[in-house]
Every structure is written in structure tokens, then in C-alpha cells.
Amino acid sequence: MRYSIVWIAFACLSFHCTTQQSSTITLSQQALKDKIMGGWAGQTIGVTFGGPYEFRFNGTFIQDYQPLRWYDGYLKKTMLENPGLYDDIYMDLTFVEVLDRAGLDAPVDSFAQAFARAGYMLWHANQSARYNILQGIKAPASGHWTNNPHADDIDYQIESDFAGLMSPGMPNTASAISDKVGHIMNYGDGWYGGVYIGAMYSLAFIADDMQYIVTEALKTVPAKSTFRQCVEDVIRWHQQYPDDWHRSWYEIQQKWSSENGCPDGVFNAFDIDAKINAAYVVLGLLYGNSNFTKTLDIATRAGQDADCNPSSAGGILGAMLGYKRIPAYWKMGLKEAEGLDFKYTSTSLNKVYNTSYKHALEMIRRNGGKVANEQVTIAVQAPQPVRLEQSFEGLHPVDRIPLYKNNVQELSFDFEGTGFVLKGDARKQGSNVPDSSITMEVYIDGSKTGTIALPTSFQTRSNDLCWNYKLPDKKHQVRIKVLNPSPNNSLNTFEYLVYTSKK
């Protein structure tokens, strides 16, 4: 059933982990803060740079001869005129603000409610999780693939920066944070994207070799997961073709571009899956050779989520280099932008520099380190893999069937397989009509399987109308029925996807 609850045990919920420690490292407090600043500035620069190309190059890359825009004042202009671009930043900041307000042991529900009730627009796994939470499905069930068809999407991968930046040299501590927060909206590969990005940030504090950071951080992801296998392939292809990122891009495309989860990406060039976009992040980091310009350029030109990928790459490299070593070209206009609160938050870059630094000092103390005499001594953690989990196991998409109907009151369709997703929306009829909610019953093979509330508000909408992945592999009939038809709203269907257990 759509609303089946799946509970997952959390490890290290207090963010205090007793993990294997291989060494200690001492940094000046000034150097620590410089790296934190570099991480936040780097991701802000990266998302701004890649913004114009987001999902405009799907299944292809941006040709080398096409110039990519950057100029003095572009940062501030973009932050003021296109605040919605910074969804990966303001989601990050939502979680930072919860930690600052409720403490480092804030319960899962504090994070879930904060973003579910925030004023910003969301998409994919985030929006599905928001809908679930507002409908009473709590984390971690809100992110589980049986309740969230977008569970493998990129969402937590682009929001996990805060976990690594507050866990310098402590990748397992970053993983514990990601276990708590990342399962609100993701599961499996979608969660592993955040685990991996957080671990790379964490290791960027204690290493200046990007090959080491990329490879060592991957140890936090289980070897049997498809996410790890994908990134391992990128590392191997980089070794085979060290001077040709385009060749590695083609290899990624050939092997890893077949989406089977996200209903918007199945059989489409569009691909918001976490692992392939993580592959593009790693492509930028490895072929960029610690050069900020080259790293951002490649991560952007790889396509798909071409703003979030350079944001992740720029943040990780920025943490490794530190704020002061980010080239002046990329910091043009940054000072003018650092005092601006990101929309929907009460936090600016200047503020989060200090807040993350405060959180990092506390995490160092909690995990066996010391803070004294203008220095920090970090008890460095050897990366350990988190538990194995995979979304959509044994499911294979076999068809995408148009079903365009407006103002549906009752409708049925047949399919053969083990699962389906019905796409559509609930929409109010007219701009002056207040938002409401359509109540829909779902029947499968004649038996009622659920009653679903479908808000007409874009902010609280359900991404997909209904789905079920756990059916016997045979012929089925799905019937939906609107219980409260009204001239003020309309239930519309677009298409349905069919899954089977057979390859």
C-alpha cells in the first residue's frame, strides 16, 4: 500500500560516534574556519555559475566552445533576482538553523517539520517527503521508496554539505548526521549521495589530495550498492583516460544513465538520479586536478543537474583549499553578497560561516578531540560503511502509457506487472479560487487500497497521484474515484508507468 510505514533503525542519533580513530591532526582555529568558509562560499559560487544550465543539457554535455557566464556582480544579482536557484543552499541552512535553535541533538521531527512547513518551493524527493510529513507519514518512512517514488533522486545529496562541514576529519560523524536527516526525504542511492558528499567535505579538512578524498570517502558507502559501483567506475575510467573527461562522460552515460526510479526520468533523457549526478561531481573533482576553474567548468558541462553538481564540487574543493585560496576571479562580488540572507531563511553566508564553525568546534569536542590555545586537535575517523539498502530492487520499468484526462471523477486502467505509478495533478480552477484538497479513493483489482488527499496548492502537492510497487506479477486493474467533486478544482491524469519483476 502507498502508506505502508517502514521504520529504519538509526545509528549514532546524538551525532556522537565511537568509531575507529586512526590518528589525530591539529589545525589552527583560523585554518579550520577558513576551510568552513571555503566550503560554503564554494558551493554558493558553484550553484550560481551553473544556474543557467540546470537541466538544459540532458543526455548530452555542454560543448567546449560554448562560453559559460561569470562576471563581477553576478553573484549578488543572481541572489537578489533568482533566489529560487539556491534550493540546495536554503535547504542546507534550514537544517543548520534547526541545529542552532534546538541543539546538536535535535530530534528528527524538528528537521522534518522545519522544511515541510517552510515557505520555499520543493520538487522530487523533497516535495514527496514534505507531502508525506504533512499527511502524517513521519521520517524515515517519508523517504522510503515504497512511500516516495523519488527516493533515489539527488535531493539529500545537494543538502548534505552542512553535515560534512560540521564534522571536520570525522566522516562517520557526518554519516550519522546524514542517517538522521537524509532519510527524511531519501533512501538507498538517494541517501548514499548525501553520505558520500558529506564524507568528502569531512576529509577535505585533513587532506589536500583530491584523488584521496574522492576514493577514501567512498568507503562510507557499502560496496554492494549501485551508488558505490557507479562512482568506482568513474574513478577507474579517470585512471584509464586521465586526459579526456569526455571519454569518461560517455562511459558514464552508456552504463549508468538508465533511470528506473524517478517517474519523471524513466524512459526520458532527464535524469535527476543521485548516482549519475554524483558521477558528474566526481568527474569535475578528478579531472579538475584541484583547479577551481577547471573543476566547476567540467562539473557544469557534464549536464543534467548542472547547478547543483558544480555546487557540490565547488564546496568540496573550497573546503580543501580554504576560503583564502579560492581564486579572486571566482570571489568577484562575493563580499557584496555575503551579507544577504538567503531567501526563506534568516541566514547569510557571513552568519553561516560563524554558525558552522561553532558547530564544528562542538563536534570536535564530542568526538574525542580538543579545542584549546587557538588550535583544534581532531580525532580523525577511518571511514566506515553505512548499512546496505537499495530502492526499487527487483523492479524494472517496461512501459509509459499516456492517459490524458481532465476533471476526472472516476477512471480505470489495466496493466500487467508488479507495480505502477499514476502521474497527474490536482488543480484549482481559476486564480481567484482558494486552494483546497481533492479526496480520491484507489481500488486495485476491485479492492480499496487507500483514500488519498491531493492538495491543489503547489507547495503542498503530491508529486504523483498514486502508486504501488508490491503487487503480484500479473494483470491488474486500477480504479480511482473522486469523493468530493467540485467546480472549483480538477483532478487531471497524464500517464502511468508500469513495472515488472522481469528484466
Kinemage of the C-alpha trace (Angstrom):
@kinemage 1
@onewidth
@group {chain A} dominant
@subgroup {mainchain}
@vectorlist {calphas} color= white
{ca met a 1} P 0.000 0.000 0.000
{ca arg a 2} L 1.024 3.558 -0.649
{ca tyr a 3} L 1.039 4.487 3.014
{ca ser a 4} L 2.789 1.470 4.405
{ca ile a 5} L 5.135 2.541 7.171
{ca val a 6} L 8.723 1.402 7.009
{ca trp a 7} L 10.849 2.100 10.064
{ca ile a 8} L 14.615 2.112 9.919
{ca ala a 9} L 16.882 1.963 12.947
{ca phe a 10} L 19.193 4.949 13.236
{ca ala a 11} L 22.800 4.766 14.324
{ca cys a 12} L 24.527 7.479 16.357
{ca leu a 13} L 21.410 9.615 16.703
{ca ser a 14} L 23.145 12.022 19.057
{ca phe a 15} L 25.835 12.619 16.430
{ca his a 16} L 28.399 11.183 18.854
{ca cys a 17} L 30.079 8.135 17.301
{ca thr a 18} L 32.544 5.737 18.860
{ca thr a 19} L 34.292 4.782 15.650
{ca gln a 20} L 37.747 3.627 14.789
{ca gln a 21} L 40.207 6.515 15.034
{ca ser a 22} L 43.376 6.166 13.018
{ca ser a 23} L 45.187 9.382 14.052
{ca thr a 24} L 44.870 12.930 15.245
{ca ile a 25} L 45.503 16.124 13.346
{ca thr a 26} L 45.983 19.635 14.690
{ca leu a 27} L 44.847 22.786 12.903
{ca ser a 28} L 44.751 26.370 13.958
{ca gln a 29} L 41.234 27.579 14.674
{ca gln a 30} L 41.795 30.172 11.986
{ca ala a 31} L 42.584 27.471 9.406
{ca leu a 32} L 39.519 25.478 10.446
{ca lys a 33} L 37.230 28.454 9.971
{ca asp a 34} L 38.881 29.309 6.661
{ca lys a 35} L 38.028 25.837 5.362
{ca ile a 36} L 34.430 26.091 6.578
{ca met a 37} L 34.120 29.446 4.841
{ca gly a 38} L 35.639 27.927 1.707
{ca gly a 39} L 33.053 25.165 1.727
{ca trp a 40} L 30.061 27.485 1.996
{ca ala a 41} L 31.481 30.045 -0.435
{ca gly a 42} L 32.497 27.341 -2.904
{ca gln a 43} L 29.046 25.801 -3.114
{ca thr a 44} L 27.394 29.216 -3.445
{ca ile a 45} L 29.742 30.151 -6.282
{ca gly a 46} L 29.182 26.782 -7.954
{ca val a 47} L 25.381 26.886 -7.925
{ca thr a 48} L 25.397 30.462 -9.198
{ca phe a 49} L 27.767 29.579 -12.022
{ca gly a 50} L 25.815 26.505 -13.130
{ca gly a 51} L 22.362 28.037 -12.674
{ca pro a 52} L 21.630 28.969 -16.319
{ca tyr a 53} L 22.340 25.407 -17.488
{ca glu a 54} L 20.289 23.415 -14.958
{ca phe a 55} L 18.622 20.504 -16.795
{ca arg a 56} L 19.067 22.225 -20.151
{ca phe a 57} L 21.608 19.610 -21.258
{ca asn a 58} L 20.059 16.211 -20.594
{ca gly a 59} L 21.766 13.188 -22.073
{ca thr a 60} L 24.438 15.412 -23.576
{ca phe a 61} L 27.211 17.703 -22.359
{ca ile a 62} L 27.869 21.388 -22.956
{ca gln a 63} L 30.330 21.675 -25.822
{ca asp a 64} L 33.736 23.143 -25.006
{ca tyr a 65} L 33.322 26.040 -27.434
{ca gln a 66} L 30.214 27.340 -25.637
{ca pro a 67} L 31.221 30.114 -23.206
{ca leu a 68} L 29.864 29.908 -19.652
{ca arg a 69} L 28.954 33.174 -17.974
{ca trp a 70} L 30.730 34.754 -14.976
{ca tyr a 71} L 31.348 38.411 -14.172
{ca asp a 72} L 31.769 40.815 -11.278
{ca gly a 73} L 28.435 41.406 -9.556
{ca tyr a 74} L 26.825 38.258 -10.970
{ca leu a 75} L 26.634 36.613 -7.538
{ca lys a 76} L 24.684 39.397 -5.875
{ca lys a 77} L 22.485 39.936 -8.923
{ca thr a 78} L 21.541 36.256 -9.033
{ca met a 79} L 20.868 36.022 -5.300
{ca leu a 80} L 18.531 39.022 -5.484
{ca glu a 81} L 16.801 38.264 -8.785
{ca asn a 82} L 16.695 34.455 -8.797
{ca pro a 83} L 16.512 33.345 -5.142
{ca gly a 84} L 14.821 30.055 -6.029
{ca leu a 85} L 18.043 28.881 -7.668
{ca tyr a 86} L 19.554 28.372 -4.225
{ca asp a 87} L 17.323 25.491 -3.116
{ca asp a 88} L 20.363 23.376 -2.235
{ca ile a 89} L 21.672 26.216 -0.040
{ca tyr a 90} L 18.468 27.212 1.740
{ca met a 91} L 17.646 23.565 2.449
{ca asp a 92} L 21.129 23.228 3.967
{ca leu a 93} L 20.514 26.353 6.005
{ca thr a 94} L 17.140 25.100 7.217
{ca phe a 95} L 18.932 22.205 8.905
{ca val a 96} L 21.717 24.446 10.223
{ca glu a 97} L 19.107 26.737 11.769
{ca val a 98} L 17.411 23.761 13.456
{ca leu a 99} L 20.741 22.674 14.945
{ca asp a 100} L 21.403 26.191 16.156
{ca arg a 101} L 17.945 26.608 17.632
{ca ala a 102} L 17.295 23.131 19.073
{ca gly a 103} L 20.862 21.948 19.673
{ca leu a 104} L 23.009 19.272 18.091
{ca asp a 105} L 20.759 16.535 19.489
{ca ala a 106} L 17.622 17.955 17.847
{ca pro a 107} L 15.123 15.156 17.107
{ca val a 108} L 14.392 14.020 13.568
{ca asp a 109} L 10.944 15.577 13.643
{ca ser a 110} L 12.432 19.038 14.203
{ca phe a 111} L 14.279 18.835 10.882
{ca ala a 112} L 11.306 17.268 9.083
{ca gln a 113} L 8.783 19.841 10.272
{ca ala a 114} L 11.118 22.755 9.600
{ca phe a 115} L 11.475 22.056 5.901
{ca ala a 116} L 7.957 20.656 5.425
{ca arg a 117} L 6.435 23.918 6.673
{ca ala a 118} L 8.970 26.309 5.132
{ca gly a 119} L 7.854 28.864 2.537
{ca tyr a 120} L 10.011 27.679 -0.350
{ca met a 121} L 9.019 25.537 -3.308
{ca leu a 122} L 10.296 21.945 -3.469
{ca trp a 123} L 10.487 19.189 -6.036
{ca his a 124} L 11.105 15.452 -6.364
{ca ala a 125} L 12.156 13.595 -3.183
{ca asn a 126} L 11.941 16.748 -1.059
{ca gln a 127} L 8.399 17.561 -2.152
{ca ser a 128} L 7.264 13.953 -1.804
{ca ala a 129} L 8.696 13.925 1.716
{ca arg a 130} L 7.060 17.257 2.520
{ca tyr a 131} L 3.705 15.878 1.353
{ca asn a 132} L 4.197 12.689 3.368
{ca ile a 133} L 5.095 14.575 6.525
{ca leu a 134} L 2.121 16.928 6.200
{ca gln a 135} L -0.095 13.863 5.684
{ca gly a 136} L 1.230 12.291 8.883
{ca ile a 137} L 3.877 9.918 7.460
{ca lys a 138} L 6.892 10.588 9.639
{ca ala a 139} L 10.581 10.165 8.888
{ca pro a 140} L 12.168 7.834 7.990
{ca ala a 141} L 9.071 6.358 6.294
{ca ser a 142} L 8.647 9.706 4.498
{ca gly a 143} L 11.763 8.994 2.439
{ca his a 144} L 11.350 5.256 1.897
{ca trp a 145} L 10.896 4.220 -1.723
{ca thr a 146} L 7.570 2.491 -1.094
{ca asn a 147} L 6.189 5.860 0.077
{ca asn a 148} L 8.373 8.121 -2.084
{ca pro a 149} L 8.879 7.285 -5.792
{ca his a 150} L 11.685 9.856 -5.869
{ca ala a 151} L 13.723 8.197 -3.103
{ca asp a 152} L 16.812 7.765 -5.311
{ca asp a 153} L 16.766 11.359 -6.557
{ca ile a 154} L 19.501 13.870 -5.862
{ca asp a 155} L 17.766 15.806 -3.074
{ca tyr a 156} L 19.732 14.979 0.083
{ca gln a 157} L 22.927 14.760 -1.959
{ca ile a 158} L 22.693 18.505 -2.606
{ca glu a 159} L 21.718 19.304 1.002
{ca ser a 160} L 24.281 17.301 2.948
{ca asp a 161} L 27.089 19.876 2.804
{ca phe a 162} L 26.303 21.059 6.326
{ca ala a 163} L 26.891 17.554 7.734
{ca gly a 164} L 30.442 17.383 6.388
{ca leu a 165} L 31.300 20.988 7.206
{ca met a 166} L 30.410 20.482 10.874
{ca ser a 167} L 32.350 17.181 11.048
{ca pro a 168} L 35.950 18.027 10.082
{ca gly a 169} L 38.039 14.863 9.719
{ca met a 170} L 35.119 12.801 11.081
{ca pro a 171} L 33.357 11.180 8.112
{ca asn a 172} L 31.483 8.680 10.291
{ca thr a 173} L 30.053 11.508 12.358
{ca ala a 174} L 28.927 13.156 9.131
{ca ser a 175} L 27.310 9.836 8.154
{ca ala a 176} L 25.432 9.735 11.461
{ca ile a 177} L 24.003 13.184 10.761
{ca ser a 178} L 23.063 12.049 7.266
{ca asp a 179} L 21.379 8.953 8.675
{ca lys a 180} L 19.172 11.177 10.767
{ca val a 181} L 18.366 13.924 8.268
{ca gly a 182} L 18.842 12.229 4.892
{ca his a 183} L 16.221 9.558 5.467
{ca ile a 184} L 13.563 12.229 5.811
{ca met a 185} L 13.484 12.528 2.008
{ca asn a 186} L 15.670 9.754 0.573
{ca tyr a 187} L 16.581 6.079 0.791
{ca gly a 188} L 19.189 3.825 -0.810
{ca asp a 189} L 21.235 5.529 -3.508
{ca gly a 190} L 19.483 8.817 -2.800
{ca trp a 191} L 20.689 8.641 0.797
{ca tyr a 192} L 24.159 7.414 -0.195
{ca gly a 193} L 24.630 10.549 -2.289
{ca gly a 194} L 24.434 12.638 0.888
{ca val a 195} L 26.594 10.228 2.862
{ca tyr a 196} L 29.282 10.409 0.186
{ca ile a 197} L 29.204 14.185 -0.288
{ca gly a 198} L 29.326 14.687 3.481
{ca ala a 199} L 32.314 12.356 3.781
{ca met a 200} L 34.191 14.201 1.023
{ca tyr a 201} L 33.636 17.504 2.809
{ca ser a 202} L 34.817 15.949 6.070
{ca leu a 203} L 38.022 14.599 4.543
{ca ala a 204} L 38.690 17.864 2.708
{ca phe a 205} L 39.688 19.337 6.096
{ca ile a 206} L 42.561 16.881 6.560
{ca ala a 207} L 43.795 16.117 3.030
{ca asp a 208} L 44.977 18.127 0.050
{ca asp a 209} L 44.877 15.276 -2.483
{ca met a 210} L 41.545 15.181 -4.318
{ca gln a 211} L 42.118 11.646 -5.591
{ca tyr a 212} L 42.488 10.530 -1.962
{ca ile a 213} L 39.386 12.461 -0.833
{ca val a 214} L 37.206 11.014 -3.597
{ca thr a 215} L 38.424 7.449 -3.053
{ca glu a 216} L 38.614 7.414 0.746
{ca ala a 217} L 35.188 8.996 1.219
{ca leu a 218} L 33.645 6.245 -0.903
{ca lys a 219} L 34.450 3.788 1.879
{ca thr a 220} L 31.436 5.178 3.755
{ca val a 221} L 29.146 3.681 1.073
{ca pro a 222} L 28.507 -0.101 1.036
{ca ala a 223} L 30.454 -1.958 -1.658
{ca lys a 224} L 27.359 -3.801 -2.925
{ca ser a 225} L 25.357 -0.629 -3.552
{ca thr a 226} L 24.846 0.569 -7.115
{ca phe a 227} L 25.874 4.059 -5.976
{ca arg a 228} L 29.330 2.906 -4.968
{ca gln a 229} L 29.727 0.799 -8.096
{ca cys a 230} L 28.915 3.822 -10.245
{ca val a 231} L 31.470 6.084 -8.550
{ca glu a 232} L 34.090 3.318 -8.587
{ca asp a 233} L 33.605 3.155 -12.343
{ca val a 234} L 34.268 6.898 -12.651
{ca ile a 235} L 37.473 6.554 -10.642
{ca arg a 236} L 38.560 3.660 -12.867
{ca trp a 237} L 37.717 5.487 -16.095
{ca his a 238} L 39.664 8.519 -14.873
{ca gln a 239} L 42.668 6.259 -14.471
{ca gln a 240} L 42.150 4.818 -17.968
{ca tyr a 241} L 41.536 8.160 -19.676
{ca pro a 242} L 43.309 10.708 -17.455
{ca asp a 243} L 43.333 13.459 -20.081
{ca asp a 244} L 39.862 13.054 -21.565
{ca trp a 245} L 36.878 13.749 -19.327
{ca his a 246} L 34.594 13.500 -22.353
{ca arg a 247} L 35.504 9.826 -22.773
{ca ser a 248} L 34.664 9.130 -19.130
{ca trp a 249} L 31.411 11.057 -19.560
{ca tyr a 250} L 30.465 8.756 -22.449
{ca glu a 251} L 31.244 5.707 -20.333
{ca ile a 252} L 29.038 7.045 -17.528
{ca gln a 253} L 26.249 7.705 -19.993
{ca gln a 254} L 26.472 4.255 -21.544
{ca lys a 255} L 26.392 2.322 -18.276
{ca trp a 256} L 24.574 4.432 -15.704
{ca ser a 257} L 22.003 6.646 -17.453
{ca ser a 258} L 19.045 4.217 -17.370
{ca glu a 259} L 16.692 5.595 -14.711
{ca asn a 260} L 14.336 3.114 -13.071
{ca gly a 261} L 13.052 5.080 -10.090
{ca cys a 262} L 12.073 8.716 -10.589
{ca pro a 263} L 8.795 8.717 -12.569
{ca asp a 264} L 9.929 11.834 -14.444
{ca gly a 265} L 13.171 10.236 -15.605
{ca val a 266} L 12.092 6.744 -16.683
{ca phe a 267} L 12.500 6.440 -20.481
{ca asn a 268} L 13.489 10.123 -20.652
{ca ala a 269} L 16.790 11.952 -21.172
{ca phe a 270} L 16.091 13.868 -17.949
{ca asp a 271} L 17.981 12.209 -15.075
{ca ile a 272} L 17.908 13.533 -11.517
{ca asp a 273} L 19.127 10.225 -10.046
{ca ala a 274} L 21.683 10.744 -7.289
{ca lys a 275} L 24.382 8.384 -8.520
{ca ile a 276} L 24.753 9.686 -12.078
{ca asn a 277} L 24.861 13.278 -10.854
{ca ala a 278} L 27.378 12.248 -8.179
{ca ala a 279} L 29.371 10.742 -11.037
{ca tyr a 280} L 29.455 14.187 -12.673
{ca val a 281} L 30.590 15.753 -9.384
{ca val a 282} L 33.438 13.233 -9.186
{ca leu a 283} L 34.210 13.835 -12.863
{ca gly a 284} L 34.743 17.519 -12.066
{ca leu a 285} L 36.776 16.845 -8.929
{ca leu a 286} L 39.117 14.302 -10.534
{ca tyr a 287} L 39.640 15.919 -13.916
{ca gly a 288} L 39.739 19.368 -12.324
{ca asn a 289} L 43.043 18.499 -10.643
{ca ser a 290} L 42.274 20.848 -7.715
{ca asn a 291} L 41.950 23.771 -10.134
{ca phe a 292} L 38.819 25.694 -9.148
{ca thr a 293} L 38.023 26.928 -12.645
{ca lys a 294} L 38.507 23.574 -14.315
{ca thr a 295} L 36.544 21.742 -11.618
{ca leu a 296} L 33.482 23.985 -11.909
{ca asp a 297} L 33.703 24.002 -15.693
{ca ile a 298} L 33.666 20.193 -16.052
{ca ala a 299} L 31.033 19.607 -13.365
{ca thr a 300} L 28.778 22.106 -15.151
{ca arg a 301} L 29.451 20.929 -18.699
{ca ala a 302} L 28.589 17.338 -17.745
{ca gly a 303} L 24.920 18.406 -17.845
{ca gln a 304} L 21.750 17.241 -16.066
{ca asp a 305} L 21.650 18.977 -12.635
{ca ala a 306} L 24.257 21.426 -13.844
{ca asp a 307} L 23.880 23.902 -10.997
{ca cys a 308} L 23.857 21.510 -8.036
{ca asn a 309} L 26.767 19.418 -9.336
{ca pro a 310} L 29.252 22.326 -9.560
{ca ser a 311} L 27.879 23.495 -6.218
{ca ser a 312} L 28.885 20.177 -4.596
{ca ala a 313} L 32.227 20.106 -6.406
{ca gly a 314} L 32.968 23.761 -5.639
{ca gly a 315} L 32.070 23.325 -1.973
{ca ile a 316} L 34.281 20.271 -1.501
{ca leu a 317} L 37.210 21.872 -3.313
{ca gly a 318} L 36.571 25.141 -1.452
{ca ala a 319} L 36.817 23.290 1.866
{ca met a 320} L 40.050 21.646 0.769
{ca leu a 321} L 41.632 24.880 -0.472
{ca gly a 322} L 40.125 27.183 2.148
{ca tyr a 323} L 38.401 30.495 1.514
{ca lys a 324} L 41.597 32.475 1.050
{ca arg a 325} L 42.841 30.181 -1.718
{ca ile a 326} L 39.686 30.306 -3.823
{ca pro a 327} L 40.851 32.343 -6.841
{ca ala a 328} L 39.966 36.035 -6.799
{ca tyr a 329} L 38.189 35.640 -10.152
{ca trp a 330} L 35.582 33.425 -8.522
{ca lys a 331} L 35.193 35.686 -5.488
{ca met a 332} L 34.308 38.712 -7.607
{ca gly a 333} L 31.333 40.324 -5.897
{ca leu a 334} L 31.278 37.750 -3.115
{ca lys a 335} L 31.790 40.327 -0.354
{ca glu a 336} L 28.701 42.218 -1.545
{ca ala a 337} L 26.659 39.004 -1.429
{ca glu a 338} L 27.881 37.577 1.881
{ca gly a 339} L 25.650 39.806 3.992
{ca leu a 340} L 22.439 38.879 2.164
{ca asp a 341} L 20.123 36.409 3.861
{ca phe a 342} L 19.203 33.569 1.549
{ca lys a 343} L 15.510 33.847 0.828
{ca tyr a 344} L 13.228 31.850 3.155
{ca thr a 345} L 15.947 31.866 5.833
{ca ser a 346} L 17.356 34.276 8.389
{ca thr a 347} L 20.912 33.253 7.487
{ca ser a 348} L 23.532 34.850 5.265
{ca leu a 349} L 26.904 33.470 4.270
{ca asn a 350} L 28.549 35.637 6.927
{ca lys a 351} L 26.254 34.171 9.563
{ca val a 352} L 26.625 30.536 8.497
{ca tyr a 353} L 30.411 30.867 8.441
{ca asn a 354} L 30.219 31.520 12.183
{ca thr a 355} L 27.402 29.078 12.936
{ca ser a 356} L 29.064 26.134 11.179
{ca tyr a 357} L 32.345 26.970 12.861
{ca lys a 358} L 30.625 26.878 16.259
{ca his a 359} L 29.007 23.534 15.418
{ca ala a 360} L 32.315 22.111 14.183
{ca leu a 361} L 34.091 23.032 17.431
{ca glu a 362} L 31.397 21.273 19.443
{ca met a 363} L 31.555 18.174 17.249
{ca ile a 364} L 35.315 18.025 17.631
{ca arg a 365} L 34.924 18.084 21.417
{ca arg a 366} L 32.144 15.478 21.367
{ca asn a 367} L 34.173 13.032 19.309
{ca gly a 368} L 37.424 12.852 21.251
{ca gly a 369} L 39.148 15.997 20.007
{ca lys a 370} L 40.302 19.113 21.798
{ca val a 371} L 39.836 22.844 21.377
{ca ala a 372} L 42.454 24.964 23.167
{ca asn a 373} L 45.080 27.638 22.674
{ca glu a 374} L 43.738 28.810 19.308
{ca gln a 375} L 44.111 25.276 17.968
{ca val a 376} L 41.909 22.256 17.396
{ca thr a 377} L 43.037 18.655 17.620
{ca ile a 378} L 40.745 16.365 15.638
{ca ala a 379} L 40.430 12.661 16.384
{ca val a 380} L 40.419 11.583 12.747
{ca gln a 381} L 37.990 8.779 11.890
{ca ala a 382} L 38.726 5.992 9.431
{ca pro a 383} L 35.689 5.875 7.105
{ca gln a 384} L 33.296 3.025 7.814
{ca pro a 385} L 30.462 1.906 5.503
{ca val a 386} L 26.895 2.639 6.488
{ca arg a 387} L 24.292 -0.122 6.161
{ca leu a 388} L 23.227 -1.520 2.806
{ca glu a 389} L 19.850 -0.505 1.435
{ca gln a 390} L 18.589 -0.318 -2.148
{ca ser a 391} L 15.453 1.213 -3.573
{ca phe a 392} L 13.280 -0.386 -6.266
{ca glu a 393} L 15.054 -3.749 -6.021
{ca gly a 394} L 13.682 -6.274 -8.481
{ca leu a 395} L 11.593 -3.637 -10.274
{ca his a 396} L 12.068 -2.863 -13.960
{ca pro a 397} L 10.076 -0.239 -15.883
{ca val a 398} L 8.522 -1.684 -19.035
{ca asp a 399} L 6.041 0.922 -20.264
{ca arg a 400} L 4.963 4.550 -20.048
{ca ile a 401} L 1.371 4.910 -21.230
{ca pro a 402} L -0.349 8.269 -21.943
{ca leu a 403} L -3.591 8.840 -20.039
{ca tyr a 404} L -4.503 12.485 -20.541
{ca lys a 405} L -7.804 13.203 -18.811
{ca asn a 406} L -9.050 16.456 -17.272
{ca asn a 407} L -11.576 16.899 -14.486
{ca val a 408} L -11.558 13.200 -13.687
{ca gln a 409} L -14.271 11.949 -11.370
{ca glu a 410} L -13.783 8.255 -11.998
{ca leu a 411} L -11.247 6.435 -14.164
{ca ser a 412} L -9.727 2.987 -14.553
{ca phe a 413} L -6.822 1.435 -16.453
{ca asp a 414} L -5.315 -2.029 -16.829
{ca phe a 415} L -1.704 -3.163 -16.806
{ca glu a 416} L 0.357 -6.301 -16.409
{ca gly a 417} L 3.255 -6.265 -13.951
{ca thr a 418} L 4.234 -5.800 -10.312
{ca gly a 419} L 3.853 -2.064 -9.922
{ca phe a 420} L 2.622 1.241 -11.339
{ca val a 421} L 2.838 4.992 -10.838
{ca leu a 422} L -0.036 7.217 -11.957
{ca lys a 423} L 1.072 10.740 -12.803
{ca gly a 424} L -1.175 13.773 -12.745
{ca asp a 425} L -2.153 16.704 -10.585
{ca ala a 426} L -4.890 18.337 -8.532
{ca arg a 427} L -5.529 21.867 -9.725
{ca lys a 428} L -7.815 24.715 -8.720
{ca gln a 429} L -9.993 26.178 -11.469
{ca gly a 430} L -9.124 29.869 -11.627
{ca ser a 431} L -6.632 32.208 -9.988
{ca asn a 432} L -9.237 33.673 -7.635
{ca val a 433} L -10.336 30.279 -6.358
{ca pro a 434} L -8.844 29.334 -2.972
{ca asp a 435} L -6.730 26.196 -2.767
{ca ser a 436} L -8.449 23.102 -1.480
{ca ser a 437} L -7.922 19.350 -1.444
{ca ile a 438} L -9.371 16.609 -3.625
{ca thr a 439} L -10.123 13.315 -1.883
{ca met a 440} L -9.545 10.265 -4.054
{ca glu a 441} L -10.138 6.575 -3.431
{ca val a 442} L -7.909 3.970 -5.055
{ca tyr a 443} L -9.026 0.445 -5.899
{ca ile a 444} L -6.758 -2.309 -7.201
{ca asp a 445} L -8.380 -5.418 -8.628
{ca gly a 446} L -11.657 -4.376 -7.054
{ca ser a 447} L -10.331 -3.894 -3.518
{ca lys a 448} L -9.957 -0.479 -1.919
{ca thr a 449} L -6.297 0.180 -1.102
{ca gly a 450} L -6.400 3.755 0.137
{ca thr a 451} L -8.060 7.155 0.432
{ca ile a 452} L -5.729 9.941 -0.622
{ca ala a 453} L -5.848 13.698 -0.041
{ca leu a 454} L -4.496 15.680 -3.007
{ca pro a 455} L -3.958 19.400 -2.241
{ca thr a 456} L -4.314 21.814 -5.151
{ca ser a 457} L -1.581 24.030 -3.673
{ca phe a 458} L 1.735 23.661 -5.495
{ca gln a 459} L 3.564 23.999 -2.194
{ca thr a 460} L 1.799 21.094 -0.500
{ca arg a 461} L 1.026 18.990 -3.593
{ca ser a 462} L 1.745 15.315 -4.123
{ca asn a 463} L 4.243 14.812 -6.955
{ca asp a 464} L 2.357 11.734 -8.169
{ca leu a 465} L -1.272 10.717 -7.758
{ca cys a 466} L -0.854 7.131 -6.575
{ca trp a 467} L 1.449 4.134 -6.893
{ca asn a 468} L 2.059 0.607 -5.698
{ca tyr a 469} L 5.267 -1.384 -6.203
{ca lys a 470} L 4.339 -4.543 -4.293
{ca leu a 471} L 1.802 -6.330 -6.474
{ca pro a 472} L 1.847 -9.931 -7.771
{ca asp a 473} L 3.288 -10.151 -11.285
{ca lys a 474} L 0.057 -10.486 -13.270
{ca lys a 475} L -2.716 -8.445 -14.880
{ca his a 476} L -4.258 -5.742 -12.700
{ca gln a 477} L -6.927 -3.075 -12.875
{ca val a 478} L -6.562 0.269 -11.105
{ca arg a 479} L -9.630 2.425 -10.490
{ca ile a 480} L -9.664 5.892 -8.948
{ca lys a 481} L -12.737 7.754 -7.748
{ca val a 482} L -13.058 11.369 -6.597
{ca leu a 483} L -15.191 11.632 -3.469
{ca asn a 484} L -15.670 15.398 -3.372
{ca pro a 485} L -16.072 16.702 -6.939
{ca ser a 486} L -16.275 20.484 -7.157
{ca pro a 487} L -16.353 23.130 -9.914
{ca asn a 488} L -13.523 24.842 -8.020
{ca asn a 489} L -10.932 22.145 -8.663
{ca ser a 490} L -9.981 19.444 -11.130
{ca leu a 491} L -8.167 16.132 -10.897
{ca asn a 492} L -6.069 15.556 -14.016
{ca thr a 493} L -4.165 12.476 -15.146
{ca phe a 494} L -1.184 12.484 -17.521
{ca glu a 495} L 0.228 8.961 -17.865
{ca tyr a 496} L 1.105 5.850 -15.926
{ca leu a 497} L 4.310 3.848 -15.628
{ca val a 498} L 4.325 0.053 -15.456
{ca tyr a 499} L 6.929 -2.051 -13.629
{ca thr a 500} L 7.644 -5.754 -13.746
{ca ser a 501} L 9.968 -8.113 -11.915
{ca lys a 502} L 11.394 -9.455 -15.193
{ca lys a 503} L 14.333 -7.865 -16.986
